[in-house]
Amino acid sequence: MRPLVIAFLLGSLAVAITLFTAGFVLGIVAQNGGWSSFRIAAGPLVFFTFERTSRLTSTAFGSGLPLAAVAGGVLNALGAGFLRGRRGY
């Protein structure tokens, strides 16, 4: 059980770091490129928003990022459990 928990935590951390880094890079590119406002979402679940008005530019991370990190951790734990079962450990 302990290896699955470790796999879950490490998978969640890896996905969270990757998504936040990608969000920061996307915000910088959008700012420098003069992009108009946009958001990245799956239905009502927002991952990232970039808003440009005449007076300011803002970047925000939505509530979808922690859920995506948890989903990545679950997939990593499932993969670890599958590999563990095949090896007979």
PDB file with one MODEL, atoms N, CA, C and O in Angstrom:
MODEL        1
ATOM      1  N   MET A   1       0.819  -1.199   0.000  1.00  0.00           N
ATOM      2  CA  MET A   1       0.000   0.000   0.000  1.00  0.00           C
ATOM      3  C   MET A   1       0.864   1.265   0.000  1.00  0.00           C
ATOM      4  O   MET A   1       0.542   2.252  -0.662  1.00  0.00           O
ATOM      5  N   ARG A   2       1.957   1.218   0.748  1.00  0.00           N
ATOM      6  CA  ARG A   2       2.814   2.394   0.847  1.00  0.00           C
ATOM      7  C   ARG A   2       3.399   2.816  -0.500  1.00  0.00           C
ATOM      8  O   ARG A   2       3.444   4.013  -0.781  1.00  0.00           O
ATOM      9  N   PRO A   3       3.850   1.879  -1.348  1.00  0.00           N
ATOM     10  CA  PRO A   3       4.367   2.304  -2.663  1.00  0.00           C
ATOM     11  C   PRO A   3       3.312   2.999  -3.529  1.00  0.00           C
ATOM     12  O   PRO A   3       3.641   3.878  -4.326  1.00  0.00           O
ATOM     13  N   LEU A   4       2.061   2.607  -3.373  1.00  0.00           N
ATOM     14  CA  LEU A   4       0.999   3.248  -4.154  1.00  0.00           C
ATOM     15  C   LEU A   4       0.751   4.675  -3.677  1.00  0.00           C
ATOM     16  O   LEU A   4       0.490   5.566  -4.485  1.00  0.00           O
ATOM     17  N   VAL A   5       0.833   4.889  -2.376  1.00  0.00           N
ATOM     18  CA  VAL A   5       0.673   6.244  -1.832  1.00  0.00           C
ATOM     19  C   VAL A   5       1.831   7.135  -2.294  1.00  0.00           C
ATOM     20  O   VAL A   5       1.627   8.289  -2.671  1.00  0.00           O
ATOM     21  N   ILE A   6       3.032   6.587  -2.260  1.00  0.00           N
ATOM     22  CA  ILE A   6       4.192   7.349  -2.725  1.00  0.00           C
ATOM     23  C   ILE A   6       4.050   7.672  -4.205  1.00  0.00           C
ATOM     24  O   ILE A   6       4.334   8.795  -4.622  1.00  0.00           O
ATOM     25  N   ALA A   7       3.614   6.701  -5.003  1.00  0.00           N
ATOM     26  CA  ALA A   7       3.410   6.940  -6.438  1.00  0.00           C
ATOM     27  C   ALA A   7       2.339   7.998  -6.664  1.00  0.00           C
ATOM     28  O   ALA A   7       2.474   8.836  -7.556  1.00  0.00           O
ATOM     29  N   PHE A   8       1.278   7.968  -5.866  1.00  0.00           N
ATOM     30  CA  PHE A   8       0.226   8.974  -5.984  1.00  0.00           C
ATOM     31  C   PHE A   8       0.762  10.368  -5.673  1.00  0.00           C
ATOM     32  O   PHE A   8       0.517  11.313  -6.423  1.00  0.00           O
ATOM     33  N   LEU A   9       1.489  10.494  -4.572  1.00  0.00           N
ATOM     34  CA  LEU A   9       2.012  11.802  -4.176  1.00  0.00           C
ATOM     35  C   LEU A   9       3.030  12.338  -5.180  1.00  0.00           C
ATOM     36  O   LEU A   9       2.988  13.515  -5.536  1.00  0.00           O
ATOM     37  N   LEU A  10       3.932  11.491  -5.633  1.00  0.00           N
ATOM     38  CA  LEU A  10       4.930  11.939  -6.603  1.00  0.00           C
ATOM     39  C   LEU A  10       4.294  12.280  -7.955  1.00  0.00           C
ATOM     40  O   LEU A  10       4.701  13.239  -8.610  1.00  0.00           O
ATOM     41  N   GLY A  11       3.304  11.501  -8.368  1.00  0.00           N
ATOM     42  CA  GLY A  11       2.605  11.804  -9.619  1.00  0.00           C
ATOM     43  C   GLY A  11       1.840  13.104  -9.533  1.00  0.00           C
ATOM     44  O   GLY A  11       1.857  13.900 -10.472  1.00  0.00           O
ATOM     45  N   SER A  12       1.172  13.329  -8.420  1.00  0.00           N
ATOM     46  CA  SER A  12       0.444  14.583  -8.234  1.00  0.00           C
ATOM     47  C   SER A  12       1.386  15.781  -8.241  1.00  0.00           C
ATOM     48  O   SER A  12       1.101  16.805  -8.862  1.00  0.00           O
ATOM     49  N   LEU A  13       2.498  15.644  -7.553  1.00  0.00           N
ATOM     50  CA  LEU A  13       3.476  16.729  -7.503  1.00  0.00           C
ATOM     51  C   LEU A  13       4.059  17.017  -8.890  1.00  0.00           C
ATOM     52  O   LEU A  13       4.206  18.175  -9.279  1.00  0.00           O
ATOM     53  N   ALA A  14       4.383  15.975  -9.618  1.00  0.00           N
ATOM     54  CA  ALA A  14       4.957  16.155 -10.960  1.00  0.00           C
ATOM     55  C   ALA A  14       3.972  16.841 -11.896  1.00  0.00           C
ATOM     56  O   ALA A  14       4.355  17.739 -12.646  1.00  0.00           O
ATOM     57  N   VAL A  15       2.715  16.430 -11.863  1.00  0.00           N
ATOM     58  CA  VAL A  15       1.699  17.050 -12.728  1.00  0.00           C
ATOM     59  C   VAL A  15       1.455  18.496 -12.312  1.00  0.00           C
ATOM     60  O   VAL A  15       1.321  19.368 -13.170  1.00  0.00           O
ATOM     61  N   ALA A  16       1.397  18.761 -11.023  1.00  0.00           N
ATOM     62  CA  ALA A  16       1.173  20.133 -10.547  1.00  0.00           C
ATOM     63  C   ALA A  16       2.311  21.054 -10.972  1.00  0.00           C
ATOM     64  O   ALA A  16       2.065  22.156 -11.464  1.00  0.00           O
ATOM     65  N   ILE A  17       3.537  20.619 -10.791  1.00  0.00           N
ATOM     66  CA  ILE A  17       4.686  21.440 -11.189  1.00  0.00           C
ATOM     67  C   ILE A  17       4.669  21.682 -12.692  1.00  0.00           C
ATOM     68  O   ILE A  17       4.921  22.800 -13.143  1.00  0.00           O
ATOM     69  N   THR A  18       4.378  20.654 -13.464  1.00  0.00           N
ATOM     70  CA  THR A  18       4.334  20.790 -14.921  1.00  0.00           C
ATOM     71  C   THR A  18       3.248  21.759 -15.365  1.00  0.00           C
ATOM     72  O   THR A  18       3.494  22.610 -16.220  1.00  0.00           O
ATOM     73  N   LEU A  19       2.059  21.642 -14.802  1.00  0.00           N
ATOM     74  CA  LEU A  19       0.959  22.521 -15.203  1.00  0.00           C
ATOM     75  C   LEU A  19       1.196  23.966 -14.786  1.00  0.00           C
ATOM     76  O   LEU A  19       0.914  24.883 -15.558  1.00  0.00           O
ATOM     77  N   PHE A  20       1.706  24.184 -13.588  1.00  0.00           N
ATOM     78  CA  PHE A  20       1.978  25.556 -13.159  1.00  0.00           C
ATOM     79  C   PHE A  20       3.096  26.181 -13.985  1.00  0.00           C
ATOM     80  O   PHE A  20       3.019  27.360 -14.333  1.00  0.00           O
ATOM     81  N   THR A  21       4.120  25.419 -14.300  1.00  0.00           N
ATOM     82  CA  THR A  21       5.204  25.933 -15.140  1.00  0.00           C
ATOM     83  C   THR A  21       4.684  26.258 -16.536  1.00  0.00           C
ATOM     84  O   THR A  21       5.009  27.309 -17.087  1.00  0.00           O
ATOM     85  N   ALA A  22       3.887  25.374 -17.108  1.00  0.00           N
ATOM     86  CA  ALA A  22       3.309  25.638 -18.424  1.00  0.00           C
ATOM     87  C   ALA A  22       2.411  26.867 -18.397  1.00  0.00           C
ATOM     88  O   ALA A  22       2.386  27.638 -19.356  1.00  0.00           O
ATOM     89  N   GLY A  23       1.676  27.054 -17.310  1.00  0.00           N
ATOM     90  CA  GLY A  23       0.822  28.228 -17.176  1.00  0.00           C
ATOM     91  C   GLY A  23       1.618  29.512 -17.109  1.00  0.00           C
ATOM     92  O   GLY A  23       1.253  30.511 -17.728  1.00  0.00           O
ATOM     93  N   PHE A  24       2.720  29.485 -16.350  1.00  0.00           N
ATOM     94  CA  PHE A  24       3.579  30.674 -16.275  1.00  0.00           C
ATOM     95  C   PHE A  24       4.174  31.000 -17.643  1.00  0.00           C
ATOM     96  O   PHE A  24       4.191  32.160 -18.056  1.00  0.00           O
ATOM     97  N   VAL A  25       4.655  29.989 -18.338  1.00  0.00           N
ATOM     98  CA  VAL A  25       5.240  30.205 -19.667  1.00  0.00           C
ATOM     99  C   VAL A  25       4.185  30.727 -20.629  1.00  0.00           C
ATOM    100  O   VAL A  25       4.453  31.646 -21.402  1.00  0.00           O
ATOM    101  N   LEU A  26       3.001  30.156 -20.590  1.00  0.00           N
ATOM    102  CA  LEU A  26       1.917  30.608 -21.462  1.00  0.00           C
ATOM    103  C   LEU A  26       1.538  32.054 -21.170  1.00  0.00           C
ATOM    104  O   LEU A  26       1.280  32.820 -22.098  1.00  0.00           O
ATOM    105  N   GLY A  27       1.502  32.437 -19.907  1.00  0.00           N
ATOM    106  CA  GLY A  27       1.209  33.820 -19.546  1.00  0.00           C
ATOM    107  C   GLY A  27       2.266  34.787 -20.049  1.00  0.00           C
ATOM    108  O   GLY A  27       1.939  35.878 -20.518  1.00  0.00           O
ATOM    109  N   ILE A  28       3.532  34.395 -19.956  1.00  0.00           N
ATOM    110  CA  ILE A  28       4.619  35.247 -20.440  1.00  0.00           C
ATOM    111  C   ILE A  28       4.551  35.391 -21.951  1.00  0.00           C
ATOM    112  O   ILE A  28       4.710  36.492 -22.479  1.00  0.00           O
ATOM    113  N   VAL A  29       4.317  34.295 -22.646  1.00  0.00           N
ATOM    114  CA  VAL A  29       4.225  34.341 -24.107  1.00  0.00           C
ATOM    115  C   VAL A  29       3.022  35.180 -24.536  1.00  0.00           C
ATOM    116  O   VAL A  29       3.127  35.968 -25.476  1.00  0.00           O
ATOM    117  N   ALA A  30       1.892  35.023 -23.869  1.00  0.00           N
ATOM    118  CA  ALA A  30       0.694  35.799 -24.207  1.00  0.00           C
ATOM    119  C   ALA A  30       0.920  37.284 -23.948  1.00  0.00           C
ATOM    120  O   ALA A  30       0.481  38.127 -24.732  1.00  0.00           O
ATOM    121  N   GLN A  31       1.594  37.604 -22.867  1.00  0.00           N
ATOM    122  CA  GLN A  31       1.884  38.997 -22.545  1.00  0.00           C
ATOM    123  C   GLN A  31       2.793  39.620 -23.598  1.00  0.00           C
ATOM    124  O   GLN A  31       2.512  40.712 -24.093  1.00  0.00           O
ATOM    125  N   ASN A  32       3.869  38.940 -23.940  1.00  0.00           N
ATOM    126  CA  ASN A  32       4.828  39.473 -24.909  1.00  0.00           C
ATOM    127  C   ASN A  32       4.300  39.452 -26.333  1.00  0.00           C
ATOM    128  O   ASN A  32       4.705  40.272 -27.158  1.00  0.00           O
ATOM    129  N   GLY A  33       3.406  38.527 -26.626  1.00  0.00           N
ATOM    130  CA  GLY A  33       2.870  38.414 -27.975  1.00  0.00           C
ATOM    131  C   GLY A  33       1.670  39.301 -28.248  1.00  0.00           C
ATOM    132  O   GLY A  33       1.195  39.368 -29.381  1.00  0.00           O
ATOM    133  N   GLY A  34       1.177  39.979 -27.230  1.00  0.00           N
ATOM    134  CA  GLY A  34       0.023  40.844 -27.412  1.00  0.00           C
ATOM    135  C   GLY A  34      -1.274  40.093 -27.669  1.00  0.00           C
ATOM    136  O   GLY A  34      -2.164  40.607 -28.346  1.00  0.00           O
ATOM    137  N   TRP A  35      -1.389  38.891 -27.140  1.00  0.00           N
ATOM    138  CA  TRP A  35      -2.584  38.083 -27.359  1.00  0.00           C
ATOM    139  C   TRP A  35      -3.787  38.728 -26.686  1.00  0.00           C
ATOM    140  O   TRP A  35      -3.645  39.466 -25.711  1.00  0.00           O
ATOM    141  N   SER A  36      -4.964  38.443 -27.214  1.00  0.00           N
ATOM    142  CA  SER A  36      -6.192  38.917 -26.573  1.00  0.00           C
ATOM    143  C   SER A  36      -6.568  37.951 -25.441  1.00  0.00           C
ATOM    144  O   SER A  36      -5.917  36.924 -25.248  1.00  0.00           O
ATOM    145  N   SER A  37      -7.606  38.289 -24.709  1.00  0.00           N
ATOM    146  CA  SER A  37      -8.031  37.485 -23.556  1.00  0.00           C
ATOM    147  C   SER A  37      -8.462  36.092 -23.994  1.00  0.00           C
ATOM    148  O   SER A  37      -9.048  35.916 -25.062  1.00  0.00           O
ATOM    149  N   PHE A  38      -8.162  35.100 -23.150  1.00  0.00           N
ATOM    150  CA  PHE A  38      -8.597  33.728 -23.407  1.00  0.00           C
ATOM    151  C   PHE A  38      -8.615  32.963 -22.094  1.00  0.00           C
ATOM    152  O   PHE A  38      -8.090  33.419 -21.079  1.00  0.00           O
ATOM    153  N   ARG A  39      -9.227  31.796 -22.139  1.00  0.00           N
ATOM    154  CA  ARG A  39      -9.215  30.895 -20.993  1.00  0.00           C
ATOM    155  C   ARG A  39      -9.126  29.468 -21.490  1.00  0.00           C
ATOM    156  O   ARG A  39      -9.602  29.144 -22.577  1.00  0.00           O
ATOM    157  N   ILE A  40      -8.515  28.627 -20.690  1.00  0.00           N
ATOM    158  CA  ILE A  40      -8.402  27.205 -20.996  1.00  0.00           C
ATOM    159  C   ILE A  40      -9.246  26.481 -19.956  1.00  0.00           C
ATOM    160  O   ILE A  40      -8.978  26.541 -18.756  1.00  0.00           O
ATOM    161  N   ALA A  41     -10.265  25.798 -20.446  1.00  0.00           N
ATOM    162  CA  ALA A  41     -11.212  25.152 -19.534  1.00  0.00           C
ATOM    163  C   ALA A  41     -11.769  23.881 -20.163  1.00  0.00           C
ATOM    164  O   ALA A  41     -11.738  23.701 -21.381  1.00  0.00           O
ATOM    165  N   ALA A  42     -12.266  23.022 -19.318  1.00  0.00           N
ATOM    166  CA  ALA A  42     -13.002  21.829 -19.741  1.00  0.00           C
ATOM    167  C   ALA A  42     -14.393  21.965 -19.136  1.00  0.00           C
ATOM    168  O   ALA A  42     -14.628  21.571 -17.993  1.00  0.00           O
ATOM    169  N   GLY A  43     -15.309  22.524 -19.914  1.00  0.00           N
ATOM    170  CA  GLY A  43     -16.643  22.813 -19.396  1.00  0.00           C
ATOM    171  C   GLY A  43     -16.548  23.899 -18.339  1.00  0.00           C
ATOM    172  O   GLY A  43     -15.951  24.947 -18.586  1.00  0.00           O
ATOM    173  N   PRO A  44     -17.126  23.670 -17.168  1.00  0.00           N
ATOM    174  CA  PRO A  44     -17.063  24.698 -16.118  1.00  0.00           C
ATOM    175  C   PRO A  44     -15.749  24.674 -15.323  1.00  0.00           C
ATOM    176  O   PRO A  44     -15.532  25.529 -14.465  1.00  0.00           O
ATOM    177  N   LEU A  45     -14.885  23.710 -15.599  1.00  0.00           N
ATOM    178  CA  LEU A  45     -13.634  23.561 -14.868  1.00  0.00           C
ATOM    179  C   LEU A  45     -12.531  24.366 -15.550  1.00  0.00           C
ATOM    180  O   LEU A  45     -12.026  23.968 -16.599  1.00  0.00           O
ATOM    181  N   VAL A  46     -12.156  25.502 -14.951  1.00  0.00           N
ATOM    182  CA  VAL A  46     -11.185  26.420 -15.552  1.00  0.00           C
ATOM    183  C   VAL A  46      -9.776  26.068 -15.063  1.00  0.00           C
ATOM    184  O   VAL A  46      -9.540  25.913 -13.865  1.00  0.00           O
ATOM    185  N   PHE A  47      -8.842  25.946 -16.023  1.00  0.00           N
ATOM    186  CA  PHE A  47      -7.455  25.667 -15.691  1.00  0.00           C
ATOM    187  C   PHE A  47      -6.610  26.946 -15.671  1.00  0.00           C
ATOM    188  O   PHE A  47      -5.774  27.134 -14.787  1.00  0.00           O
ATOM    189  N   PHE A  48      -6.840  27.821 -16.655  1.00  0.00           N
ATOM    190  CA  PHE A  48      -5.983  28.983 -16.823  1.00  0.00           C
ATOM    191  C   PHE A  48      -6.764  30.084 -17.520  1.00  0.00           C
ATOM    192  O   PHE A  48      -7.497  29.815 -18.472  1.00  0.00           O
ATOM    193  N   THR A  49      -6.617  31.325 -17.059  1.00  0.00           N
ATOM    194  CA  THR A  49      -7.232  32.466 -17.747  1.00  0.00           C
ATOM    195  C   THR A  49      -6.187  33.551 -17.945  1.00  0.00           C
ATOM    196  O   THR A  49      -5.332  33.788 -17.092  1.00  0.00           O
ATOM    197  N   PHE A  50      -6.282  34.196 -19.087  1.00  0.00           N
ATOM    198  CA  PHE A  50      -5.441  35.335 -19.409  1.00  0.00           C
ATOM    199  C   PHE A  50      -6.376  36.449 -19.849  1.00  0.00           C
ATOM    200  O   PHE A  50      -7.152  36.277 -20.790  1.00  0.00           O
ATOM    201  N   GLU A  51      -6.307  37.577 -19.182  1.00  0.00           N
ATOM    202  CA  GLU A  51      -7.211  38.690 -19.489  1.00  0.00           C
ATOM    203  C   GLU A  51      -6.394  39.936 -19.790  1.00  0.00           C
ATOM    204  O   GLU A  51      -5.503  40.317 -19.031  1.00  0.00           O
ATOM    205  N   ARG A  52      -6.718  40.559 -20.912  1.00  0.00           N
ATOM    206  CA  ARG A  52      -6.054  41.799 -21.297  1.00  0.00           C
ATOM    207  C   ARG A  52      -7.123  42.867 -21.472  1.00  0.00           C
ATOM    208  O   ARG A  52      -8.069  42.692 -22.240  1.00  0.00           O
ATOM    209  N   THR A  53      -6.969  43.964 -20.761  1.00  0.00           N
ATOM    210  CA  THR A  53      -7.841  45.122 -20.923  1.00  0.00           C
ATOM    211  C   THR A  53      -6.970  46.302 -21.350  1.00  0.00           C
ATOM    212  O   THR A  53      -5.760  46.163 -21.524  1.00  0.00           O
ATOM    213  N   SER A  54      -7.590  47.438 -21.513  1.00  0.00           N
ATOM    214  CA  SER A  54      -6.818  48.609 -21.930  1.00  0.00           C
ATOM    215  C   SER A  54      -5.879  49.097 -20.827  1.00  0.00           C
ATOM    216  O   SER A  54      -4.896  49.783 -21.110  1.00  0.00           O
ATOM    217  N   ARG A  55      -6.172  48.750 -19.583  1.00  0.00           N
ATOM    218  CA  ARG A  55      -5.365  49.253 -18.469  1.00  0.00           C
ATOM    219  C   ARG A  55      -4.466  48.216 -17.816  1.00  0.00           C
ATOM    220  O   ARG A  55      -3.462  48.574 -17.200  1.00  0.00           O
ATOM    221  N   LEU A  56      -4.811  46.926 -17.941  1.00  0.00           N
ATOM    222  CA  LEU A  56      -4.013  45.923 -17.248  1.00  0.00           C
ATOM    223  C   LEU A  56      -4.072  44.579 -17.953  1.00  0.00           C
ATOM    224  O   LEU A  56      -4.899  44.338 -18.833  1.00  0.00           O
ATOM    225  N   THR A  57      -3.168  43.725 -17.532  1.00  0.00           N
ATOM    226  CA  THR A  57      -3.117  42.345 -18.003  1.00  0.00           C
ATOM    227  C   THR A  57      -3.049  41.451 -16.778  1.00  0.00           C
ATOM    228  O   THR A  57      -2.272  41.713 -15.861  1.00  0.00           O
ATOM    229  N   SER A  58      -3.856  40.396 -16.755  1.00  0.00           N
ATOM    230  CA  SER A  58      -3.823  39.496 -15.598  1.00  0.00           C
ATOM    231  C   SER A  58      -3.798  38.043 -16.058  1.00  0.00           C
ATOM    232  O   SER A  58      -4.336  37.682 -17.105  1.00  0.00           O
ATOM    233  N   THR A  59      -3.162  37.242 -15.246  1.00  0.00           N
ATOM    234  CA  THR A  59      -3.068  35.806 -15.465  1.00  0.00           C
ATOM    235  C   THR A  59      -3.553  35.127 -14.197  1.00  0.00           C
ATOM    236  O   THR A  59      -3.167  35.521 -13.096  1.00  0.00           O
ATOM    237  N   ALA A  60      -4.396  34.112 -14.338  1.00  0.00           N
ATOM    238  CA  ALA A  60      -4.920  33.422 -13.159  1.00  0.00           C
ATOM    239  C   ALA A  60      -4.985  31.923 -13.413  1.00  0.00           C
ATOM    240  O   ALA A  60      -5.265  31.475 -14.525  1.00  0.00           O
ATOM    241  N   PHE A  61      -4.722  31.164 -12.367  1.00  0.00           N
ATOM    242  CA  PHE A  61      -4.864  29.714 -12.408  1.00  0.00           C
ATOM    243  C   PHE A  61      -6.209  29.360 -11.802  1.00  0.00           C
ATOM    244  O   PHE A  61      -6.582  29.892 -10.757  1.00  0.00           O
ATOM    245  N   GLY A  62      -6.938  28.466 -12.450  1.00  0.00           N
ATOM    246  CA  GLY A  62      -8.266  28.103 -11.990  1.00  0.00           C
ATOM    247  C   GLY A  62      -8.266  26.890 -11.077  1.00  0.00           C
ATOM    248  O   GLY A  62      -7.220  26.325 -10.759  1.00  0.00           O
ATOM    249  N   SER A  63      -9.448  26.510 -10.671  1.00  0.00           N
ATOM    250  CA  SER A  63      -9.607  25.385  -9.748  1.00  0.00           C
ATOM    251  C   SER A  63      -9.377  24.039 -10.423  1.00  0.00           C
ATOM    252  O   SER A  63      -9.337  23.009  -9.750  1.00  0.00           O
ATOM    253  N   GLY A  64      -9.227  24.036 -11.721  1.00  0.00           N
ATOM    254  CA  GLY A  64      -8.992  22.780 -12.424  1.00  0.00           C
ATOM    255  C   GLY A  64      -7.584  22.239 -12.262  1.00  0.00           C
ATOM    256  O   GLY A  64      -7.366  21.038 -12.420  1.00  0.00           O
ATOM    257  N   LEU A  65      -6.617  23.103 -11.948  1.00  0.00           N
ATOM    258  CA  LEU A  65      -5.236  22.633 -11.822  1.00  0.00           C
ATOM    259  C   LEU A  65      -5.036  21.649 -10.671  1.00  0.00           C
ATOM    260  O   LEU A  65      -4.406  20.613 -10.881  1.00  0.00           O
ATOM    261  N   PRO A  66      -5.539  21.918  -9.470  1.00  0.00           N
ATOM    262  CA  PRO A  66      -5.379  20.907  -8.411  1.00  0.00           C
ATOM    263  C   PRO A  66      -6.094  19.592  -8.737  1.00  0.00           C
ATOM    264  O   PRO A  66      -5.603  18.514  -8.403  1.00  0.00           O
ATOM    265  N   LEU A  67      -7.249  19.686  -9.386  1.00  0.00           N
ATOM    266  CA  LEU A  67      -7.961  18.453  -9.755  1.00  0.00           C
ATOM    267  C   LEU A  67      -7.195  17.668 -10.808  1.00  0.00           C
ATOM    268  O   LEU A  67      -7.170  16.438 -10.772  1.00  0.00           O
ATOM    269  N   ALA A  68      -6.569  18.374 -11.749  1.00  0.00           N
ATOM    270  CA  ALA A  68      -5.750  17.698 -12.755  1.00  0.00           C
ATOM    271  C   ALA A  68      -4.534  17.044 -12.097  1.00  0.00           C
ATOM    272  O   ALA A  68      -4.123  15.956 -12.500  1.00  0.00           O
ATOM    273  N   ALA A  69      -3.959  17.699 -11.091  1.00  0.00           N
ATOM    274  CA  ALA A  69      -2.825  17.118 -10.373  1.00  0.00           C
ATOM    275  C   ALA A  69      -3.242  15.845  -9.633  1.00  0.00           C
ATOM    276  O   ALA A  69      -2.503  14.860  -9.626  1.00  0.00           O
ATOM    277  N   VAL A  70      -4.409  15.863  -9.018  1.00  0.00           N
ATOM    278  CA  VAL A  70      -4.911  14.664  -8.333  1.00  0.00           C
ATOM    279  C   VAL A  70      -5.171  13.548  -9.348  1.00  0.00           C
ATOM    280  O   VAL A  70      -4.862  12.386  -9.084  1.00  0.00           O
ATOM    281  N   ALA A  71      -5.731  13.892 -10.494  1.00  0.00           N
ATOM    282  CA  ALA A  71      -5.969  12.887 -11.534  1.00  0.00           C
ATOM    283  C   ALA A  71      -4.654  12.289 -12.016  1.00  0.00           C
ATOM    284  O   ALA A  71      -4.569  11.085 -12.255  1.00  0.00           O
ATOM    285  N   GLY A  72      -3.623  13.126 -12.162  1.00  0.00           N
ATOM    286  CA  GLY A  72      -2.311  12.612 -12.551  1.00  0.00           C
ATOM    287  C   GLY A  72      -1.731  11.686 -11.498  1.00  0.00           C
ATOM    288  O   GLY A  72      -1.106  10.678 -11.830  1.00  0.00           O
ATOM    289  N   GLY A  73      -1.930  12.018 -10.240  1.00  0.00           N
ATOM    290  CA  GLY A  73      -1.468  11.151  -9.164  1.00  0.00           C
ATOM    291  C   GLY A  73      -2.186   9.814  -9.153  1.00  0.00           C
ATOM    292  O   GLY A  73      -1.569   8.774  -8.925  1.00  0.00           O
ATOM    293  N   VAL A  74      -3.485   9.841  -9.398  1.00  0.00           N
ATOM    294  CA  VAL A  74      -4.260   8.594  -9.452  1.00  0.00           C
ATOM    295  C   VAL A  74      -3.770   7.723 -10.607  1.00  0.00           C
ATOM    296  O   VAL A  74      -3.584   6.517 -10.442  1.00  0.00           O
ATOM    297  N   LEU A  75      -3.561   8.329 -11.774  1.00  0.00           N
ATOM    298  CA  LEU A  75      -3.060   7.556 -12.915  1.00  0.00           C
ATOM    299  C   LEU A  75      -1.676   6.981 -12.634  1.00  0.00           C
ATOM    300  O   LEU A  75      -1.387   5.847 -13.017  1.00  0.00           O
ATOM    301  N   ASN A  76      -0.825   7.748 -11.975  1.00  0.00           N
ATOM    302  CA  ASN A  76       0.503   7.251 -11.634  1.00  0.00           C
ATOM    303  C   ASN A  76       0.413   6.083 -10.640  1.00  0.00           C
ATOM    304  O   ASN A  76       1.130   5.092 -10.778  1.00  0.00           O
ATOM    305  N   ALA A  77      -0.462   6.204  -9.651  1.00  0.00           N
ATOM    306  CA  ALA A  77      -0.632   5.115  -8.679  1.00  0.00           C
ATOM    307  C   ALA A  77      -1.214   3.869  -9.348  1.00  0.00           C
ATOM    308  O   ALA A  77      -0.815   2.749  -9.028  1.00  0.00           O
ATOM    309  N   LEU A  78      -2.158   4.061 -10.276  1.00  0.00           N
ATOM    310  CA  LEU A  78      -2.701   2.908 -11.003  1.00  0.00           C
ATOM    311  C   LEU A  78      -1.623   2.226 -11.832  1.00  0.00           C
ATOM    312  O   LEU A  78      -1.549   0.999 -11.881  1.00  0.00           O
ATOM    313  N   GLY A  79      -0.796   3.024 -12.478  1.00  0.00           N
ATOM    314  CA  GLY A  79       0.309   2.455 -13.255  1.00  0.00           C
ATOM    315  C   GLY A  79       1.295   1.708 -12.374  1.00  0.00           C
ATOM    316  O   GLY A  79       1.780   0.640 -12.749  1.00  0.00           O
ATOM    317  N   ALA A  80       1.597   2.262 -11.204  1.00  0.00           N
ATOM    318  CA  ALA A  80       2.503   1.590 -10.268  1.00  0.00           C
ATOM    319  C   ALA A  80       1.893   0.284  -9.770  1.00  0.00           C
ATOM    320  O   ALA A  80       2.591  -0.721  -9.642  1.00  0.00           O
ATOM    321  N   GLY A  81       0.591   0.299  -9.489  1.00  0.00           N
ATOM    322  CA  GLY A  81      -0.077  -0.928  -9.050  1.00  0.00           C
ATOM    323  C   GLY A  81      -0.091  -1.982 -10.130  1.00  0.00           C
ATOM    324  O   GLY A  81       0.082  -3.167  -9.846  1.00  0.00           O
ATOM    325  N   PHE A  82      -0.297  -1.562 -11.376  1.00  0.00           N
ATOM    326  CA  PHE A  82      -0.280  -2.506 -12.489  1.00  0.00           C
ATOM    327  C   PHE A  82       1.098  -3.126 -12.661  1.00  0.00           C
ATOM    328  O   PHE A  82       1.225  -4.341 -12.808  1.00  0.00           O
ATOM    329  N   LEU A  83       2.127  -2.290 -12.643  1.00  0.00           N
ATOM    330  CA  LEU A  83       3.480  -2.820 -12.792  1.00  0.00           C
ATOM    331  C   LEU A  83       3.885  -3.693 -11.620  1.00  0.00           C
ATOM    332  O   LEU A  83       4.602  -4.679 -11.792  1.00  0.00           O
ATOM    333  N   ARG A  84       3.430  -3.337 -10.438  1.00  0.00           N
ATOM    334  CA  ARG A  84       3.750  -4.131  -9.259  1.00  0.00           C
ATOM    335  C   ARG A  84       3.074  -5.511  -9.351  1.00  0.00           C
ATOM    336  O   ARG A  84       3.661  -6.527  -8.980  1.00  0.00           O
ATOM    337  N   GLY A  85       1.834  -5.524  -9.850  1.00  0.00           N
ATOM    338  CA  GLY A  85       1.106  -6.776  -9.993  1.00  0.00           C
ATOM    339  C   GLY A  85       1.713  -7.695 -11.036  1.00  0.00           C
ATOM    340  O   GLY A  85       1.689  -8.916 -10.880  1.00  0.00           O
ATOM    341  N   ARG A  86       2.254  -7.124 -12.090  1.00  0.00           N
ATOM    342  CA  ARG A  86       2.866  -7.938 -13.152  1.00  0.00           C
ATOM    343  C   ARG A  86       4.175  -8.555 -12.711  1.00  0.00           C
ATOM    344  O   ARG A  86       4.528  -9.640 -13.173  1.00  0.00           O
ATOM    345  N   ARG A  87       4.895  -7.899 -11.839  1.00  0.00           N
ATOM    346  CA  ARG A  87       6.192  -8.407 -11.384  1.00  0.00           C
ATOM    347  C   ARG A  87       6.058  -9.349 -10.207  1.00  0.00           C
ATOM    348  O   ARG A  87       6.994 -10.084  -9.893  1.00  0.00           O
ATOM    349  N   GLY A  88       4.910  -9.339  -9.552  1.00  0.00           N
ATOM    350  CA  GLY A  88       4.684 -10.248  -8.444  1.00  0.00           C
ATOM    351  C   GLY A  88       5.307  -9.813  -7.120  1.00  0.00           C
ATOM    352  O   GLY A  88       5.533 -10.646  -6.243  1.00  0.00           O
ATOM    353  N   TYR A  89       5.585  -8.530  -6.967  1.00  0.00           N
ATOM    354  CA  TYR A  89       6.174  -8.045  -5.708  1.00  0.00           C
ATOM    355  C   TYR A  89       5.141  -7.896  -4.642  1.00  0.00           C
ATOM    356  O   TYR A  89       5.463  -7.498  -3.522  1.00  0.00           O
TER     357      TYR A  89
ENDMDL
END
